[in-house]
Amino acid sequence: MPLELIHLNPDNMHRNPAFSQGIIIPPGMRTLLIGGQNAVDAKGEIVGKGDTAAQTAQAIDNLVKVLEAAGGSLANLVRVGLLLRDDADLRAGFGAWMARAGEIPNPPTVTAAFVSRLAAPDYLVEIEATAVLP
């Protein structure tokens, strides 16, 4: 019998296609912890200086590369933590996220926070995540 996640979205709570309220992970599944991904490309250069959407798209591309290296995809995400610099445009970042991950049938849990700064002065976005692989 294949192992399956249980996505919890209680009827008496708000339902949103972008996130789940909770997820139960059964024993026997592999957990992948993905460190904060930002807008740095393979050459170590920042993509989209000053552009929240472009930086979010690059961070998602980096997240996908880690997922694929482990044999997974965005559909395997169970938790996403989104850090945005306090002057970043949340709507632009959300739009970039939904363009890539908006079609996930069972979306991950999501937490977003605004922070005063990130690891480098030009970073606007950082995304960390947890994925579960069979």
N, CA, C and O atoms as a GROMACS GRO file, in nm:
protein
  536
    1MET      N    1   0.084  -0.118   0.000
    1MET     CA    2   0.000   0.000   0.000
    1MET      C    3   0.089   0.125   0.000
    1MET      O    4   0.176   0.137   0.086
    2PRO      N    5   0.069   0.219  -0.095
    2PRO     CA    6   0.153   0.339  -0.098
    2PRO      C    7   0.125   0.430   0.021
    2PRO      O    8   0.012   0.441   0.068
    3LEU      N    9   0.229   0.495   0.066
    3LEU     CA   10   0.215   0.590   0.175
    3LEU      C   11   0.158   0.721   0.119
    3LEU      O   12   0.201   0.768   0.014
    4GLU      N   13   0.062   0.779   0.190
    4GLU     CA   14   0.001   0.903   0.143
    4GLU      C   15  -0.008   1.004   0.254
    4GLU      O   16  -0.032   0.970   0.370
    5LEU      N   17   0.012   1.128   0.218
    5LEU     CA   18  -0.005   1.238   0.311
    5LEU      C   19  -0.154   1.264   0.331
    5LEU      O   20  -0.235   1.237   0.242
    6ILE      N   21  -0.189   1.314   0.448
    6ILE     CA   22  -0.327   1.353   0.475
    6ILE      C   23  -0.329   1.504   0.490
    6ILE      O   24  -0.272   1.559   0.585
    7HIS      N   25  -0.394   1.572   0.396
    7HIS     CA   26  -0.404   1.718   0.399
    7HIS      C   27  -0.530   1.756   0.478
    7HIS      O   28  -0.640   1.711   0.448
    8LEU      N   29  -0.511   1.838   0.578
    8LEU     CA   30  -0.621   1.880   0.664
    8LEU      C   31  -0.665   2.022   0.629
    8LEU      O   32  -0.586   2.116   0.634
    9ASN      N   33  -0.790   2.035   0.594
    9ASN     CA   34  -0.853   2.164   0.568
    9ASN      C   35  -0.994   2.156   0.627
    9ASN      O   36  -1.091   2.135   0.554
   10PRO      N   37  -1.005   2.173   0.760
   10PRO     CA   38  -1.134   2.157   0.826
   10PRO      C   39  -1.243   2.245   0.765
   10PRO      O   40  -1.217   2.357   0.722
   11ASP      N   41  -1.365   2.192   0.761
   11ASP     CA   42  -1.478   2.263   0.701
   11ASP      C   43  -1.506   2.397   0.769
   11ASP      O   44  -1.556   2.489   0.705
   12ASN      N   45  -1.472   2.407   0.897
   12ASN     CA   46  -1.502   2.531   0.969
   12ASN      C   47  -1.388   2.632   0.963
   12ASN      O   48  -1.384   2.726   1.043
   13MET      N   49  -1.295   2.613   0.868
   13MET     CA   50  -1.183   2.706   0.849
   13MET      C   51  -1.180   2.754   0.704
   13MET      O   52  -1.234   2.690   0.614
   14HIS      N   53  -1.116   2.868   0.683
   14HIS     CA   54  -1.099   2.923   0.549
   14HIS      C   55  -1.022   2.826   0.461
   14HIS      O   56  -0.922   2.768   0.504
   15ARG      N   57  -1.069   2.808   0.339
   15ARG     CA   58  -0.999   2.724   0.241
   15ARG      C   59  -0.935   2.814   0.137
   15ARG      O   60  -0.998   2.907   0.086
   16ASN      N   61  -0.810   2.787   0.107
   16ASN     CA   62  -0.736   2.868   0.011
   16ASN      C   63  -0.659   2.773  -0.080
   16ASN      O   64  -0.595   2.680  -0.030
   17PRO      N   65  -0.664   2.792  -0.212
   17PRO     CA   66  -0.592   2.700  -0.302
   17PRO      C   67  -0.440   2.711  -0.293
   17PRO      O   68  -0.369   2.628  -0.349
   18ALA      N   69  -0.390   2.813  -0.223
   18ALA     CA   70  -0.245   2.833  -0.214
   18ALA      C   71  -0.182   2.757  -0.099
   18ALA      O   72  -0.060   2.738  -0.099
   19PHE      N   73  -0.260   2.712  -0.001
   19PHE     CA   74  -0.201   2.644   0.114
   19PHE      C   75  -0.301   2.550   0.181
   19PHE      O   76  -0.422   2.565   0.165
   20SER      N   77  -0.247   2.453   0.257
   20SER     CA   78  -0.327   2.364   0.341
   20SER      C   79  -0.314   2.410   0.484
   20SER      O   80  -0.214   2.472   0.522
   21GLN      N   81  -0.414   2.381   0.565
   21GLN     CA   82  -0.409   2.418   0.707
   21GLN      C   83  -0.317   2.327   0.787
   21GLN      O   84  -0.254   2.371   0.883
   22GLY      N   85  -0.308   2.201   0.750
   22GLY     CA   86  -0.221   2.106   0.818
   22GLY      C   87  -0.200   1.983   0.730
   22GLY      O   88  -0.278   1.957   0.639
   23ILE      N   89  -0.094   1.909   0.760
   23ILE     CA   90  -0.063   1.788   0.684
   23ILE      C   91  -0.010   1.683   0.781
   23ILE      O   92   0.078   1.711   0.862
   24ILE      N   93  -0.065   1.562   0.772
   24ILE     CA   94  -0.016   1.450   0.851
   24ILE      C   95   0.077   1.367   0.764
   24ILE      O   96   0.040   1.326   0.653
   25ILE      N   97   0.198   1.342   0.814
   25ILE     CA   98   0.298   1.263   0.742
   25ILE      C   99   0.303   1.125   0.806
   25ILE      O  100   0.338   1.113   0.924
   26PRO      N  101   0.269   1.019   0.732
   26PRO     CA  102   0.274   0.885   0.791
   26PRO      C  103   0.417   0.836   0.808
   26PRO      O  104   0.508   0.881   0.739
   27PRO      N  105   0.438   0.743   0.901
   27PRO     CA  106   0.572   0.686   0.918
   27PRO      C  107   0.618   0.618   0.790
   27PRO      O  108   0.538   0.565   0.714
   28GLY      N  109   0.748   0.621   0.767
   28GLY     CA  110   0.805   0.552   0.652
   28GLY      C  111   0.832   0.640   0.532
   28GLY      O  112   0.890   0.594   0.434
   29MET      N  113   0.791   0.767   0.537
   29MET     CA  114   0.820   0.856   0.426
   29MET      C  115   0.951   0.930   0.454
   29MET      O  116   0.984   0.956   0.570
   30ARG      N  117   1.025   0.965   0.347
   30ARG     CA  118   1.150   1.039   0.362
   30ARG      C  119   1.122   1.188   0.368
   30ARG      O  120   1.038   1.239   0.294
   31THR      N  121   1.192   1.257   0.456
   31THR     CA  122   1.175   1.401   0.472
   31THR      C  123   1.296   1.473   0.415
   31THR      O  124   1.410   1.440   0.447
   32LEU      N  125   1.270   1.572   0.332
   32LEU     CA  126   1.375   1.654   0.273
   32LEU      C  127   1.362   1.795   0.329
   32LEU      O  128   1.260   1.861   0.310
   33LEU      N  129   1.465   1.842   0.399
   33LEU     CA  130   1.469   1.978   0.450
   33LEU      C  131   1.547   2.063   0.351
   33LEU      O  132   1.661   2.031   0.318
   34ILE      N  133   1.486   2.170   0.305
   34ILE     CA  134   1.549   2.256   0.205
   34ILE      C  135   1.580   2.390   0.268
   34ILE      O  136   1.490   2.462   0.313
   35GLY      N  137   1.707   2.423   0.272
   35GLY     CA  138   1.751   2.549   0.329
   35GLY      C  139   1.700   2.667   0.247
   35GLY      O  140   1.655   2.650   0.134
   36GLY      N  141   1.709   2.785   0.305
   36GLY     CA  142   1.659   2.906   0.241
   36GLY      C  143   1.717   2.928   0.102
   36GLY      O  144   1.839   2.936   0.084
   37GLN      N  145   1.628   2.936   0.004
   37GLN     CA  146   1.668   2.960  -0.134
   37GLN      C  147   1.637   3.106  -0.168
   37GLN      O  148   1.531   3.158  -0.134
   38ASN      N  149   1.732   3.170  -0.235
   38ASN     CA  150   1.714   3.311  -0.269
   38ASN      C  151   1.735   3.329  -0.419
   38ASN      O  152   1.730   3.232  -0.495
   39ALA      N  153   1.759   3.451  -0.461
   39ALA     CA  154   1.764   3.484  -0.603
   39ALA      C  155   1.903   3.473  -0.663
   39ALA      O  156   1.935   3.546  -0.757
   40VAL      N  157   1.986   3.384  -0.613
   40VAL     CA  158   2.121   3.366  -0.668
   40VAL      C  159   2.117   3.258  -0.775
   40VAL      O  160   2.062   3.150  -0.755
   41ASP      N  161   2.178   3.290  -0.891
   41ASP     CA  162   2.183   3.192  -0.999
   41ASP      C  163   2.304   3.100  -0.983
   41ASP      O  164   2.377   3.110  -0.884
   42ALA      N  165   2.325   3.011  -1.079
   42ALA     CA  166   2.434   2.913  -1.072
   42ALA      C  167   2.573   2.977  -1.068
   42ALA      O  168   2.669   2.915  -1.024
   43LYS      N  169   2.584   3.101  -1.115
   43LYS     CA  170   2.712   3.172  -1.113
   43LYS      C  171   2.732   3.250  -0.983
   43LYS      O  172   2.836   3.314  -0.963
   44GLY      N  173   2.631   3.245  -0.893
   44GLY     CA  174   2.641   3.318  -0.767
   44GLY      C  175   2.598   3.464  -0.779
   44GLY      O  176   2.622   3.543  -0.688
   45GLU      N  177   2.535   3.499  -0.890
   45GLU     CA  178   2.491   3.637  -0.911
   45GLU      C  179   2.343   3.652  -0.875
   45GLU      O  180   2.263   3.561  -0.895
   46ILE      N  181   2.309   3.769  -0.821
   46ILE     CA  182   2.170   3.795  -0.782
   46ILE      C  183   2.089   3.827  -0.908
   46ILE      O  184   2.126   3.911  -0.989
   47VAL      N  185   1.977   3.757  -0.921
   47VAL     CA  186   1.884   3.778  -1.032
   47VAL      C  187   1.774   3.874  -0.986
   47VAL      O  188   1.719   3.855  -0.878
   48GLY      N  189   1.743   3.974  -1.064
   48GLY     CA  190   1.628   4.060  -1.036
   48GLY      C  191   1.647   4.157  -0.921
   48GLY      O  192   1.558   4.171  -0.837
   49LYS      N  193   1.759   4.224  -0.916
   49LYS     CA  194   1.779   4.324  -0.809
   49LYS      C  195   1.663   4.423  -0.810
   49LYS      O  196   1.631   4.482  -0.913
   50GLY      N  197   1.601   4.441  -0.694
   50GLY     CA  198   1.490   4.535  -0.681
   50GLY      C  199   1.356   4.484  -0.731
   50GLY      O  200   1.258   4.557  -0.725
   51ASP      N  201   1.348   4.361  -0.779
   51ASP     CA  202   1.227   4.306  -0.840
   51ASP      C  203   1.182   4.182  -0.763
   51ASP      O  204   1.240   4.074  -0.778
   52THR      N  205   1.079   4.198  -0.680
   52THR     CA  206   1.032   4.088  -0.595
   52THR      C  207   0.987   3.968  -0.677
   52THR      O  208   1.018   3.854  -0.642
   53ALA      N  209   0.914   3.991  -0.786
   53ALA     CA  210   0.865   3.879  -0.868
   53ALA      C  211   0.981   3.801  -0.929
   53ALA      O  212   0.981   3.678  -0.925
   54ALA      N  213   1.079   3.871  -0.984
   54ALA     CA  214   1.194   3.803  -1.046
   54ALA      C  215   1.275   3.728  -0.941
   54ALA      O  216   1.320   3.616  -0.968
   55GLN      N  217   1.292   3.786  -0.823
   55GLN     CA  218   1.368   3.717  -0.719
   55GLN      C  219   1.291   3.595  -0.668
   55GLN      O  220   1.351   3.491  -0.641
   56THR      N  221   1.160   3.608  -0.655
   56THR     CA  222   1.081   3.493  -0.612
   56THR      C  223   1.089   3.381  -0.715
   56THR      O  224   1.103   3.264  -0.678
   57ALA      N  225   1.080   3.415  -0.842
   57ALA     CA  226   1.088   3.314  -0.948
   57ALA      C  227   1.223   3.242  -0.943
   57ALA      O  228   1.228   3.119  -0.959
   58GLN      N  229   1.332   3.315  -0.922
   58GLN     CA  230   1.464   3.252  -0.914
   58GLN      C  231   1.474   3.162  -0.790
   58GLN      O  232   1.530   3.053  -0.796
   59ALA      N  233   1.421   3.210  -0.677
   59ALA     CA  234   1.424   3.129  -0.555
   59ALA      C  235   1.345   3.000  -0.575
   59ALA      O  236   1.385   2.894  -0.527
   60ILE      N  237   1.232   3.008  -0.646
   60ILE     CA  238   1.153   2.888  -0.674
   60ILE      C  239   1.231   2.796  -0.768
   60ILE      O  240   1.230   2.674  -0.749
   61ASP      N  241   1.297   2.852  -0.869
   61ASP     CA  242   1.380   2.769  -0.958
   61ASP      C  243   1.485   2.693  -0.877
   61ASP      O  244   1.508   2.575  -0.901
   62ASN      N  245   1.548   2.761  -0.782
   62ASN     CA  246   1.648   2.696  -0.697
   62ASN      C  247   1.585   2.589  -0.610
   62ASN      O  248   1.642   2.481  -0.592
   63LEU      N  249   1.469   2.617  -0.555
   63LEU     CA  250   1.395   2.520  -0.474
   63LEU      C  251   1.364   2.395  -0.556
   63LEU      O  252   1.382   2.283  -0.509
   64VAL      N  253   1.318   2.415  -0.679
   64VAL     CA  254   1.285   2.303  -0.768
   64VAL      C  255   1.410   2.219  -0.798
   64VAL      O  256   1.401   2.096  -0.804
   65LYS      N  257   1.524   2.282  -0.816
   65LYS     CA  258   1.648   2.208  -0.842
   65LYS      C  259   1.683   2.116  -0.726
   65LYS      O  260   1.727   2.002  -0.747
   66VAL      N  261   1.665   2.164  -0.604
   66VAL     CA  262   1.692   2.079  -0.487
   66VAL      C  263   1.590   1.964  -0.482
   66VAL      O  264   1.628   1.850  -0.458
   67LEU      N  265   1.463   1.995  -0.504
   67LEU     CA  266   1.360   1.892  -0.505
   67LEU      C  267   1.390   1.785  -0.610
   67LEU      O  268   1.382   1.666  -0.582
   68GLU      N  269   1.424   1.828  -0.730
   68GLU     CA  270   1.453   1.732  -0.838
   68GLU      C  271   1.576   1.648  -0.808
   68GLU      O  272   1.581   1.530  -0.844
   69ALA      N  273   1.675   1.706  -0.743
   69ALA     CA  274   1.795   1.630  -0.707
   69ALA      C  275   1.762   1.517  -0.610
   69ALA      O  276   1.832   1.416  -0.605
   70ALA      N  277   1.654   1.534  -0.533
   70ALA     CA  278   1.610   1.431  -0.439
   70ALA      C  279   1.503   1.341  -0.498
   70ALA      O  280   1.453   1.251  -0.430
   71GLY      N  281   1.467   1.364  -0.624
   71GLY     CA  282   1.364   1.282  -0.688
   71GLY      C  283   1.224   1.333  -0.666
   71GLY      O  284   1.128   1.257  -0.680
   72GLY      N  285   1.210   1.461  -0.631
   72GLY     CA  286   1.078   1.516  -0.602
   72GLY      C  287   1.041   1.632  -0.693
   72GLY      O  288   1.110   1.661  -0.791
   73SER      N  289   0.931   1.696  -0.658
   73SER     CA  290   0.880   1.811  -0.732
   73SER      C  291   0.806   1.902  -0.634
   73SER      O  292   0.798   1.872  -0.515
   74LEU      N  293   0.754   2.012  -0.684
   74LEU     CA  294   0.678   2.103  -0.598
   74LEU      C  295   0.560   2.032  -0.530
   74LEU      O  296   0.519   2.071  -0.422
   75ALA      N  297   0.507   1.929  -0.594
   75ALA     CA  298   0.394   1.854  -0.538
   75ALA      C  299   0.432   1.781  -0.409
   75ALA      O  300   0.344   1.743  -0.333
   76ASN      N  301   0.562   1.762  -0.382
   76ASN     CA  302   0.607   1.694  -0.261
   76ASN      C  303   0.624   1.787  -0.142
   76ASN      O  304   0.654   1.741  -0.032
   77LEU      N  305   0.606   1.917  -0.162
   77LEU     CA  306   0.621   2.012  -0.051
   77LEU      C  307   0.511   1.993   0.052
   77LEU      O  308   0.394   1.976   0.018
   78VAL      N  309   0.550   1.998   0.179
   78VAL     CA  310   0.452   1.995   0.288
   78VAL      C  311   0.456   2.123   0.371
   78VAL      O  312   0.361   2.154   0.442
   79ARG      N  313   0.567   2.197   0.363
   79ARG     CA  314   0.580   2.322   0.438
   79ARG      C  315   0.668   2.417   0.360
   79ARG      O  316   0.774   2.379   0.308
   80VAL      N  317   0.624   2.542   0.352
   80VAL     CA  318   0.703   2.647   0.289
   80VAL      C  319   0.709   2.766   0.384
   80VAL      O  320   0.606   2.810   0.435
   81GLY      N  321   0.828   2.816   0.405
   81GLY     CA  322   0.847   2.938   0.483
   81GLY      C  323   0.899   3.045   0.390
   81GLY      O  324   1.003   3.029   0.327
   82LEU      N  325   0.828   3.155   0.383
   82LEU     CA  326   0.862   3.263   0.293
   82LEU      C  327   0.902   3.385   0.376
   82LEU      O  328   0.824   3.436   0.456
   83LEU      N  329   1.025   3.430   0.356
   83LEU     CA  330   1.074   3.551   0.421
   83LEU      C  331   1.086   3.659   0.316
   83LEU      O  332   1.148   3.640   0.212
   84LEU      N  333   1.025   3.774   0.344
   84LEU     CA  334   1.032   3.888   0.254
   84LEU      C  335   1.089   4.007   0.329
   84LEU      O  336   1.053   4.033   0.444
   85ARG      N  337   1.178   4.079   0.262
   85ARG     CA  338   1.227   4.202   0.323
   85ARG      C  339   1.109   4.296   0.337
   85ARG      O  340   1.019   4.296   0.253
   86ASP      N  341   1.108   4.375   0.442
   86ASP     CA  342   0.989   4.455   0.475
   86ASP      C  343   0.949   4.555   0.367
   86ASP      O  344   0.837   4.607   0.371
   87ASP      N  345   1.036   4.584   0.271
   87ASP     CA  346   0.998   4.673   0.162
   87ASP      C  347   0.967   4.596   0.032
   87ASP      O  348   0.949   4.658  -0.073
   88ALA      N  349   0.962   4.464   0.038
   88ALA     CA  350   0.931   4.382  -0.079
   88ALA      C  351   0.781   4.382  -0.105
   88ALA      O  352   0.701   4.398  -0.013
   89ASP      N  353   0.743   4.363  -0.230
   89ASP     CA  354   0.603   4.362  -0.272
   89ASP      C  355   0.547   4.220  -0.260
   89ASP      O  356   0.574   4.134  -0.344
   90LEU      N  357   0.469   4.196  -0.155
   90LEU     CA  358   0.412   4.064  -0.130
   90LEU      C  359   0.329   4.016  -0.249
   90LEU      O  360   0.337   3.899  -0.286
   91ARG      N  361   0.249   4.102  -0.308
   91ARG     CA  362   0.164   4.061  -0.420
   91ARG      C  363   0.245   4.012  -0.539
   91ARG      O  364   0.208   3.914  -0.604
   92ALA      N  365   0.356   4.079  -0.568
   92ALA     CA  366   0.442   4.035  -0.679
   92ALA      C  367   0.503   3.899  -0.648
   92ALA      O  368   0.509   3.813  -0.736
   93GLY      N  369   0.548   3.879  -0.524
   93GLY     CA  370   0.603   3.750  -0.485
   93GLY      C  371   0.498   3.640  -0.489
   93GLY      O  372   0.526   3.530  -0.536
   94PHE      N  373   0.377   3.671  -0.440
   94PHE     CA  374   0.269   3.573  -0.442
   94PHE      C  375   0.232   3.537  -0.586
   94PHE      O  376   0.206   3.420  -0.616
   95GLY      N  377   0.229   3.636  -0.674
   95GLY     CA  378   0.199   3.610  -0.814
   95GLY      C  379   0.302   3.516  -0.877
   95GLY      O  380   0.266   3.426  -0.952
   96ALA      N  381   0.429   3.540  -0.846
   96ALA     CA  382   0.534   3.452  -0.899
   96ALA      C  383   0.520   3.310  -0.844
   96ALA      O  384   0.539   3.213  -0.916
   97TRP      N  385   0.485   3.300  -0.715
   97TRP     CA  386   0.464   3.168  -0.654
   97TRP      C  387   0.348   3.096  -0.722
   97TRP      O  388   0.360   2.979  -0.759
   98MET      N  389   0.234   3.165  -0.738
   98MET     CA  390   0.116   3.102  -0.796
   98MET      C  391   0.139   3.063  -0.942
   98MET      O  392   0.082   2.965  -0.990
   99ALA      N  393   0.222   3.139  -1.014
   99ALA     CA  394   0.253   3.105  -1.153
   99ALA      C  395   0.325   2.971  -1.162
   99ALA      O  396   0.309   2.899  -1.261
  100ARG      N  397   0.403   2.936  -1.061
  100ARG     CA  398   0.479   2.810  -1.062
  100ARG      C  399   0.410   2.701  -0.981
  100ARG      O  400   0.409   2.585  -1.022
  101ALA      N  401   0.352   2.736  -0.866
  101ALA     CA  402   0.304   2.634  -0.772
  101ALA      C  403   0.153   2.638  -0.752
  101ALA      O  404   0.100   2.560  -0.673
  102GLY      N  405   0.084   2.724  -0.822
  102GLY     CA  406  -0.060   2.740  -0.801
  102GLY      C  407  -0.144   2.623  -0.844
  102GLY      O  408  -0.261   2.616  -0.807
  103GLU      N  409  -0.089   2.532  -0.919
  103GLU     CA  410  -0.166   2.417  -0.968
  103GLU      C  411  -0.146   2.291  -0.883
  103GLU      O  412  -0.196   2.185  -0.920
  104ILE      N  413  -0.075   2.300  -0.771
  104ILE     CA  414  -0.055   2.184  -0.686
  104ILE      C  415  -0.191   2.145  -0.626
  104ILE      O  416  -0.253   2.228  -0.558
  105PRO      N  417  -0.237   2.022  -0.649
  105PRO     CA  418  -0.371   1.983  -0.600
  105PRO      C  419  -0.382   1.984  -0.448
  105PRO      O  420  -0.487   2.019  -0.394
  106ASN      N  421  -0.276   1.947  -0.379
  106ASN     CA  422  -0.273   1.949  -0.232
  106ASN      C  423  -0.156   2.037  -0.191
  106ASN      O  424  -0.045   1.988  -0.172
  107PRO      N  425  -0.180   2.168  -0.176
  107PRO     CA  426  -0.069   2.260  -0.149
  107PRO      C  427  -0.010   2.241  -0.010
  107PRO      O  428  -0.074   2.184   0.079
  108PRO      N  429   0.113   2.288   0.009
  108PRO     CA  430   0.180   2.276   0.140
  108PRO      C  431   0.122   2.375   0.240
  108PRO      O  432   0.042   2.462   0.206
  109THR      N  433   0.163   2.360   0.364
  109THR     CA  434   0.136   2.465   0.462
  109THR      C  435   0.233   2.579   0.431
  109THR      O  436   0.342   2.555   0.380
  110VAL      N  437   0.192   2.701   0.461
  110VAL     CA  438   0.274   2.817   0.426
  110VAL      C  439   0.276   2.916   0.541
  110VAL      O  440   0.174   2.944   0.602
  111THR      N  441   0.395   2.967   0.569
  111THR     CA  442   0.411   3.077   0.664
  111THR      C  443   0.491   3.185   0.592
  111THR      O  444   0.594   3.157   0.530
  112ALA      N  445   0.443   3.309   0.602
  112ALA     CA  446   0.515   3.422   0.543
  112ALA      C  447   0.546   3.522   0.653
  112ALA      O  448   0.465   3.544   0.743
  113ALA      N  449   0.663   3.583   0.643
  113ALA     CA  450   0.702   3.685   0.742
  113ALA      C  451   0.781   3.794   0.672
  113ALA      O  452   0.860   3.769   0.581
  114PHE      N  453   0.758   3.916   0.718
  114PHE     CA  454   0.840   4.028   0.672
  114PHE      C  455   0.952   4.048   0.772
  114PHE      O  456   0.932   4.042   0.893
  115VAL      N  457   1.072   4.071   0.718
  115VAL     CA  458   1.190   4.091   0.802
  115VAL      C  459   1.260   4.220   0.759
  115VAL      O  460   1.240   4.269   0.648
  116SER      N  461   1.342   4.274   0.846
  116SER     CA  462   1.409   4.400   0.813
  116SER      C  463   1.518   4.380   0.709
  116SER      O  464   1.540   4.468   0.625
  117ARG      N  465   1.586   4.267   0.712
  117ARG     CA  466   1.687   4.238   0.609
  117ARG      C  467   1.712   4.088   0.602
  117ARG      O  468   1.677   4.011   0.691
  118LEU      N  469   1.775   4.051   0.491
  118LEU     CA  470   1.814   3.912   0.469
  118LEU      C  471   1.965   3.905   0.462
  118LEU      O  472   2.032   4.003   0.494
  119ALA      N  473   2.020   3.793   0.422
  119ALA     CA  474   2.165   3.769   0.430
  119ALA      C  475   2.250   3.865   0.347
  119ALA      O  476   2.364   3.893   0.384
  120ALA      N  477   2.197   3.915   0.237
  120ALA     CA  478   2.270   4.012   0.154
  120ALA      C  479   2.179   4.132   0.130
  120ALA      O  480   2.057   4.116   0.123
  121PRO      N  481   2.234   4.250   0.118
  121PRO     CA  482   2.153   4.372   0.105
  121PRO      C  483   2.055   4.371  -0.013
  121PRO      O  484   1.950   4.434  -0.004
  122ASP      N  485   2.089   4.302  -0.123
  122ASP     CA  486   2.001   4.302  -0.240
  122ASP      C  487   1.896   4.193  -0.240
  122ASP      O  488   1.811   4.189  -0.329
  123TYR      N  489   1.899   4.103  -0.141
  123TYR     CA  490   1.798   3.997  -0.135
  123TYR      C  491   1.666   4.056  -0.087
  123TYR      O  492   1.660   4.129   0.012
  124LEU      N  493   1.559   4.024  -0.160
  124LEU     CA  494   1.424   4.064  -0.121
  124LEU      C  495   1.343   3.947  -0.067
  124LEU      O  496   1.248   3.966   0.010
  125VAL      N  497   1.380   3.824  -0.108
  125VAL     CA  498   1.300   3.704  -0.079
  125VAL      C  499   1.392   3.588  -0.045
  125VAL      O  500   1.500   3.574  -0.102
  126GLU      N  501   1.348   3.506   0.049
  126GLU     CA  502   1.412   3.378   0.077
  126GLU      C  503   1.303   3.277   0.105
  126GLU      O  504   1.208   3.306   0.178
  127ILE      N  505   1.316   3.159   0.047
  127ILE     CA  506   1.215   3.053   0.064
  127ILE      C  507   1.282   2.928   0.118
  127ILE      O  508   1.376   2.876   0.058
  128GLU      N  509   1.233   2.880   0.231
  128GLU     CA  510   1.278   2.751   0.284
  128GLU      C  511   1.160   2.657   0.279
  128GLU      O  512   1.045   2.701   0.276
  129ALA      N  513   1.187   2.526   0.278
  129ALA     CA  514   1.077   2.433   0.262
  129ALA      C  515   1.112   2.296   0.320
  129ALA      O  516   1.227   2.263   0.346
  130THR      N  517   1.005   2.219   0.338
  130THR     CA  518   1.015   2.079   0.375
  130THR      C  519   0.933   1.999   0.275
  130THR      O  520   0.819   2.035   0.246
  131ALA      N  521   0.990   1.893   0.224
  131ALA     CA  522   0.920   1.805   0.131
  131ALA      C  523   0.921   1.665   0.188
  131ALA      O  524   1.009   1.628   0.265
  132VAL      N  525   0.823   1.587   0.149
  132VAL     CA  526   0.814   1.448   0.191
  132VAL      C  527   0.813   1.362   0.065
  132VAL      O  528   0.733   1.383  -0.026
  133LEU      N  529   0.903   1.266   0.063
  133LEU     CA  530   0.920   1.178  -0.054
  133LEU      C  531   0.889   1.035  -0.014
  133LEU      O  532   0.927   0.992   0.095
  134PRO      N  533   0.820   0.959  -0.102
  134PRO     CA  534   0.792   0.818  -0.066
  134PRO      C  535   0.918   0.735  -0.061
  134PRO      O  536   0.912   0.615  -0.033
   0.00000   0.00000   0.00000
